């Protein structure tokens, strides 16, 4: 996104406020969950939608979620949220990696 587009996203966040943006994020996450489940059904031939259609829908929902995440980061900026997120991501990535690969090697 361009700087102008980010500015618009932040203006929307300022106008609607934390509560509404959090509610919007919840809704968008639910739509992403549905898109992921539909994609899985498409890969198994259990829906009339094609794999390409359902993949494109995942991309659209990811874009919506990412916009809302950016708005939430902006709205919680006084909490140094970006660094907190990075710290938690590093911890969780390491834990996930260990659970994925170390447990497989021990079996």
C-alpha positions in Angstrom: 0.0 0.0 0.0 1.1 3.5 -0.6 1.5 6.1 2.1 -1.8 7.7 1.0 -3.6 4.4 1.3 -2.2 3.8 4.8 -3.3 7.3 5.7 -6.9 6.5 4.6 -6.8 3.2 6.6 -5.7 5.1 9.7 -8.3 7.8 9.2 -11.0 5.1 9.1 -9.5 3.7 12.3 -9.6 7.1 14.0 -13.2 7.7 12.9 -14.5 4.3 14.0 -12.3 3.7 17.1 -10.8 0.7 18.8 -14.1 -1.1 19.6 -15.4 -1.0 16.1 -12.1 -1.9 14.5 -11.7 -4.9 16.8 -15.2 -6.0 16.0 -14.4 -5.7 12.3 -11.2 -7.7 12.8 -13.3 -10.5 14.4 -15.7 -10.5 11.5 -12.9 -10.6 8.9 -11.1 -13.4 10.8 -14.3 -15.4 10.7 -14.6 -14.9 7.0 -10.9 -16.0 6.6 -11.7 -19.1 8.5 -14.6 -19.9 6.2 -12.5 -19.3 3.1 -9.8 -21.6 4.4 -12.3 -24.4 5.1 -13.9 -23.9 1.6 -10.5 -24.2 0.0 -9.9 -27.5 1.8 -13.2 -28.7 0.6 -12.3 -27.6 -3.0 -9.0 -29.5 -2.8 -11.0 -32.6 -1.9 -13.7 -32.1 -4.6 -16.4 -31.5 -2.0 -17.7 -28.2 -3.3 -18.7 -26.9 -6.7 -16.2 -24.0 -6.3 -12.8 -24.5 -7.9 -9.5 -24.6 -6.1 -8.5 -21.3 -7.9 -11.8 -19.6 -6.8 -11.4 -20.6 -3.2 -7.7 -19.7 -3.2 -8.5 -16.2 -4.5 -11.1 -15.9 -1.8 -8.5 -16.7 0.8 -6.3 -14.0 -0.7 -9.1 -11.5 -0.5 -9.9 -12.3 3.1 -6.2 -12.2 4.1 -6.1 -8.7 2.6 -9.1 -7.7 4.8 -7.5 -9.2 7.9 -4.2 -7.6 7.2 -5.8 -4.2 6.8 -7.6 -4.6 10.1 -4.4 -5.7 11.8 -2.7 -2.6 10.5 -5.5 -0.5 11.9 -5.2 -2.2 15.3 -1.5 -1.7 15.4 -2.1 1.9 14.6 -4.8 2.3 17.3 -2.6 0.6 20.0 0.5 2.4 19.0 1.0 3.9 22.4 1.8 0.4 23.7 4.8 -0.2 21.5 2.7 -2.9 20.0 5.0 -3.7 17.0 7.8 -4.7 19.2 5.6 -6.7 21.5 4.2 -8.5 18.4 7.7 -9.2 17.1 8.7 -10.7 20.5 5.7 -13.0 20.7 6.1 -14.0 17.0 9.8 -14.9 17.6 8.9 -17.0 20.7 6.0 -18.8 19.0 7.9 -19.4 15.8 10.7 -21.1 17.8 8.2 -23.1 19.8 6.3 -24.2 16.7 9.5 -25.2 14.9 10.6 -27.3 17.9 7.2 -29.0 18.2 7.2 -29.7 14.5 10.7 -31.0 14.0 12.2 -32.0 17.3 9.1 -34.2 18.2 9.3 -35.9 14.8 13.0 -36.8 15.4 12.3 -38.3 18.8 9.6 -40.7 17.6 
